[in-house]
Amino acid sequence: MSYSIAIDGPAGAGKSTIAKLIAKKKNYIYVDTGAMYRAMALFFLESGIGADEQEKISAASKHVDVTISYENGEQIVWLNGRNVNGLIRTEEVGRMASSSSVNKDVREKLVELQRALADKENVVMDGRDIGTCVLPNANVKVYLTASSRVRAIRRYEELKAKGEECNLDVIEKDIIERDYRDMHRDISPLRQAEDATLLDSSDMTIEEVADAIIALCK
Ligand code: DC
């Protein structure tokens, strides 16, 4: 039987950094489900489909092939046979992913892929609905959050380090809007699973959070 750790939470809570670290420490596979929604979103953007055009999103999702592979422990996302890792980390793609992920056809397709991965391998999987929908029987479930200000500051520092122009208040507003959309959609909204442990990373270091999650595995 494979072992699974599910980490859900809002944008910028530190899920991917922490999930990657735990995967390394435990020699598990890290599955970044947000990257799959982002790859689909990139396809919709490239096809000229708008964020509100749900019928077009449904129809287009039938032609999308999203798969993942691993190179030196890093997840590579393939969109119709093309490595799109370098294209999916923009704010535009993130916003489109948040909008198109409300779509039932998009979710069904990706949830199937995520479950197939967790069936085969020991995984640390992060996202919005892992503990509540994708892996309801995960061995460990964590709901990782932090205040919107702390999350905005982290994002601001990241963008600054890349030399991008940014404004802290605009980033925080964007984060709050994204949280609202992710928490209020009809299908698999972001929420803490009843059996998940709540961790607030606002005043914790990455190592402290990772150690707290590893302790839950024992
Ligand atoms: O974690 P992220 O920022 O890369 O995710 C991008 C969007 O994808 C997020 O706003 C909502 C959606 N998403 C989802 O609906 N379910 C998941 N399991 C992961 C991401």
Residues whose N, C-alpha, C, O or C-beta is under 5 A from the ligand:
A	BS01	DC	A11 T33 G34 A35 Y37 G94 A97 S98 S101 D126 G127 R128 D129
